[in-house]
């Protein structure tokens, strides 16, 4: 075999290896995208499948725990007329300090006032409390109106940091949890919608 032929074969082998690595990378990326889409689908159907307020709140808590990776959260409902937010549900935090928050007060109140979210991809502080412990404050909006706020505190130790799918899940929750909460406020199960009928 000539040196030219051997060099050509080596180049073909190197190109073949490069293409194999590229295909493996694309395959892994597409599998991750399918997994991400499945997570988003589960989140949307879980929230919309709930027709009463406790079920909606429980669905949001499960999504945050199982898909985002935090067992410290609070869900608030805004009362614009009173300029306050009321704690609807919490997990893993001391709820006393969060029963009512003025709209505009602290990071959670600012999210309600401005409609802007706070996301710390590295997670909230492991040593400090209050605003420093927040990983995310997600305004829950319907037609541009903030109807609530989801506050996510420290991430689970194995989680480490937020990734792109977590940000997508926050976007899904911002819209779908908001509409589900508004629906359950306007049409409680006791009115016969989604509840037991006599």
Secondary structure, DSSP 8 states (H G I E B T S, - for coil): --HHHHHHHHHHHHHHHHHHHHHHHHHHHHHHHHHHHHHHHHHHHHHHH--SHHHHHHHHHHHIIIII--S-EEEEEEETTTTEEEEEEEESS-GGGGSEEETTSHHHHHHHHH---EE-TT-S-SS--GGGG-SEEEEEEETTEEEEEEEE----TTT-S--HHHHHHHHHHHHHHHHHHHHHHHS-GGGTSSS---
